Each structure stands twice: as C-alpha cells, then as structure tokens.
C-alpha cells in the first residue's frame, strides 16, 4: 500500500501534536517541560506497577528479562515490517549501553490521541500500560506482539529512552526518563529522505542492577532469529567494535535476510553437512491474524546429531514442548505409514520418535494465542493446542513430500530404520555388559568388604571360623579392612584335583574376593587389596589352616606372594596382667622374656592363654592383631611358601606344638619392616 500519501496526506494532521490540538476543540498540550508536572504524576501512576514489580511484566530482572526489552522494541518494528509498511529494521548496540531499533515504516502516530485530549498518540503509547496493541486493533495488530506487553514497559524500565518519528516529512522527538516524558513531543525539523520510527533506550540500573549490560552475542542472535522467523524482513545489525573484543562469531555489521524463512536459515546452517536426502522438507501454513500459524524446515544429516530449534510467537523454546511433540509425532507417523506402504512395515514398527529425531535438523515456528510456557526458565511450550496445530499442518505436506520423492523417501526410511536397529543392538549390548559387570563384581556373601574401592591401602583378612570372623568384623577399620571368614579347614590344595578345587566354596569365595584370577590368568592390577592377611588362631588347627592357605596361594597365585602381598597376622597366645598393666606375648619365649623384663615382683601376675581369636574382645583383637599402629605382620616370602607347600612341613605344622609354626615363620619370613612392631 502507498502509506505516505494515505497516512500523511492531510497537512493539518501532519503538524506536531501541539498544533494539531490547537486546531481541535480539545485543550492544547502544554509546550513547556515545567508544565509537565501533571503528566508526571499521571504517568507515574500508570507505569508505577511496572517499576514496582518488573517480574510481572518481563518475567524477572535477570539477563533474560533485560534482553526481553529488546524483543519488545524490535517486535513493534517487526509488526510494521510484516504488515508490509517497513522494508528494513536497523539494530545497533553501542558502548554507551544504549540499544537502538529503527525501522522505515509509517512511524508511530504523532497526532492527538482521541481518548487522551491534548496528548499525542506517541506519548500515550509510550506511557500507558497495554496501550501498544490496544491503540487501534484494526490498524495495529501485533505479530511478535502476540506476547508483547507493550513498549511502555520498556520505557518504564529504562533510565533514558528516546523516540524519533519521521512522518509527514517531519522529524519528531520525545525523550523519557523512567517512563516519564522529559517534555512534550517536539518537531525537530523537516525530513524528506527518511521515514519510520527509531527507539533508543538504556536499561535502568535501578531495576537490572549496576552490572547489567546487553550481551552482543545474544542481541545478535535474537535479531537474526527475527529475520528468519519473518522471512523477507531485512535486519541490519551493527555493534560498536569495542563491545566485541574477545567475542567470537559476532561481526560489527551484518545484514540478515532470509526470503525463504526457516528453510533458508536451515540450508545455511547445514552448509557443508551431508544430508540423507537432498531436499529440505519445509512449508508454512499462514492463518489470518497469525494465530495457529506454523512454519517448518526439516532435514536429516548423515552424520551428527542435528537438533530442533523451535519458537512460539518468535520466543525460543530450547526445552521443546507441545509444538515439538507434534512435530515428532507427525514425522514418526508419516515414516511408519510410508514403511507400511513400501512393504517395510515390520522393520518400520521398531521406529520410535527418538529414532526419527536423532540426526534430524529442524526449525519450527508456531504462533498461538496466549501461549503458556513451563519449566524453571519458562523455556518449554505447554499449550496443548500447539501439538494439534503442528500435526494437522504437517501431516499432508509430509506424506506428499515422501510420496513425491520416492528415492529420497526410501533413503530416509533406511536411515531411520538403521537408527532403530542400532538402538536395539546397543540396548542388547548394554544388558549383556551389565550382566557381566555384575558377575565380575559379584563378591562372596561372607565377605565384609571395606568401603575403600582402591586396592592401595586396602587389606583383606582371611579369618578362620565364623566366630573369629564376627570379632574381626567388629575390630576392623571398615574403610580399609575387609574380612572374609572361612569355615573350618580349607581343602588341601596339594592333594586336591582341579575339579575339586573349582567346586570348593571356600576356595571360590577367596578367589572372587581377591579378584585377581589364578595361574596364567593372574593379574596383579586386578588384585582388590594391597595386603592379604591370613589371620588364624595361634594353635595347631590355626597353624594347619594357615599353611594350607599359604600352599593354596603358592600353587594358584605365586605372583601374589612374589609381589609381596601375602602376610600372616600374629595374634597373641598369652595375655599377661599385673594391676593395670597388660601385655601380650605371641609365644612361650616371648612370654618368658616379657615376664622377666616387664613385670616386677610386686603384686600378682596373671598369665592367660587365648584359646582362639574368637575368645578375644574386639578391642583386644584390634589392638593386638589388626590395628596397623600396634600389630605385627609377617610377610610371607616365596621360599616360606615353597616350604609350607611341602608335605613334611605341613605335617610338622600339624604336630602338637603350635609354637613350631611361629618358629618356622620366624626363621623364614621376610619381615616387612614397617609392620614389625613388637606387642
Ligand atoms: C500505531 C499505528 C500505526 C503505526 C504504529 C503504531 C507503529 C508503531 C511502531 C513501533 C515501532 N515502529 C512502529 N511503526 C509504526 C499506523 C497507523 C498510522 O500511521 O496512523
């Protein structure tokens, strides 16, 4: 339409507001700034709620809310452009923190507002809540403004805002501070080379905090998205160079123009990527008034994840929502139907929505009335109607697209079925590996493991009998010490055959607890403990069990001994008490030495002999045998083990003198110095 002639034809209406008012029967608008006191109060009352509760209008006072101001201002210009009145929009971000949005549209009307005598329409729009859309719904219907709260909110939350309108070959200007006019709308002069509206504003630090700044990259992306969401509108971006230091991907100047809308943007975005099919599936269903409109562009990339970028009323919805669900559903249904039609129904049945959308690069834009957003950041569309709108809009076009390109449709179907089969295969693999992991980690039920998962610093106590096992479990440091009780005598490894060995519960418990494997399969790195400590009673049976165990290690995992991991605990045989003094002796010789050296003739000396570990109090067991600070450990050398493994030694150990065991060990053990502490 020929806007200028129609709208600015009347010379009278082309005059500034003051003169226009003079011509009308309403009182003139005051011309002096000082006369604006009344207006101040009125405006303050009108916009005060916005300043008092900004969150109610722009969703908060954080960076997202701050950038919402930009959306609000550019949306007004977008409306003008979408309506065909403006052909470009300029966006400029300055080092001074001001953001400028200008268009070459009709310009905000400057004439006296019919409902506010003496005030220009511009001033009413800038200072009255909700005045933007309601000014004259026939002429001024918002598109992006579907969600708009009006430019007056931006005005209220800016410490300074300036509007310039080039209209009727005249340039007008009005400035505001926190929503209050600094003075009336003034006529700056004649202008013939320009028309339209220019809004320049600076967000109020009182509202957004002293550090609040527009982020160049964010404003850049928002401006660009407006350009592809309203294909054909040209947006000219510029930003002061100083603001772009250290910021990548944001140029000082750039012109956005996507005549093909989302399709054009997606094509540029996917440049250099291989598509499964050559043609982007795209379309647009436009409803009068914008409500219920949908635009989409969809492609599948051969490698890579793709991704869906969706918008509702030009607001990005990075967390998806109902509109994306609608897209997923319609693509899934379309492909499954196509599989059916092409005799692939069975394979197609396995396809899920995720199979269709992984590798799918899509842009989706919907317009609905009063959209509802959900989630912490309100980044997900909740309006159920949107799913239906998208589905019904895309159903036929997608079927047609598939039918019209049989070759690429079958390539796409193959690709999606591949995804489904790959997903099922992976799921199967995961299940198998979980099972093996469980098997690998399955520990014997009797094992009281330590909480430390590292081998370094961990110890396993192999304990004879359940009662000693119980004491040991109480005496241990559960962080670093594990306890495995073995019931009764373990199998004589020397005489047992392979099969018998494998079937023996005690042996298999032990092997599992150690985790390192046996013989050729032994892996020192898989050993779950740094020290393996055999802890048996200081009697004949205990000695026998110890020698059987040492023999087992010697035969099945000699490396464990060679690497110095195997130890014998040295529990005491005697407790000697005199008054408050208690000492423990590990054998007869030790007892005699202690009695001579440590105990005087004064008072009764009591010498008690432990029958077994189970007889000791946990605290005693801890102090005498398990606590690294007070215990004695004997490291078993490979030579010791070799001797233990020979029958005659075993017989000797099985003899009636338990002390012989210690004599044997003392003779042959390679002591670990750090552990050698006399009790
Ligand atoms: C109301 C009516 C008309 C235009 C506008 C508002 C308008 C607002 C903005 C905001 C930014 N740029 C804008 N451009 C136009 C048209 C009716 C008329 O000209 O009388």
Boltz pocket constraint, residues with backbone or C-beta under 6 A from the ligand:
constraints:
  - pocket:
      binder: B
      contacts: [[A, 7], [A, 73], [A, 76], [A, 77], [A, 80], [A, 103], [A, 105], [A, 106], [A, 107], [A, 108], [A, 109], [A, 132], [A, 135], [A, 139], [A, 140], [A, 197]]
      max_distance: 6.0
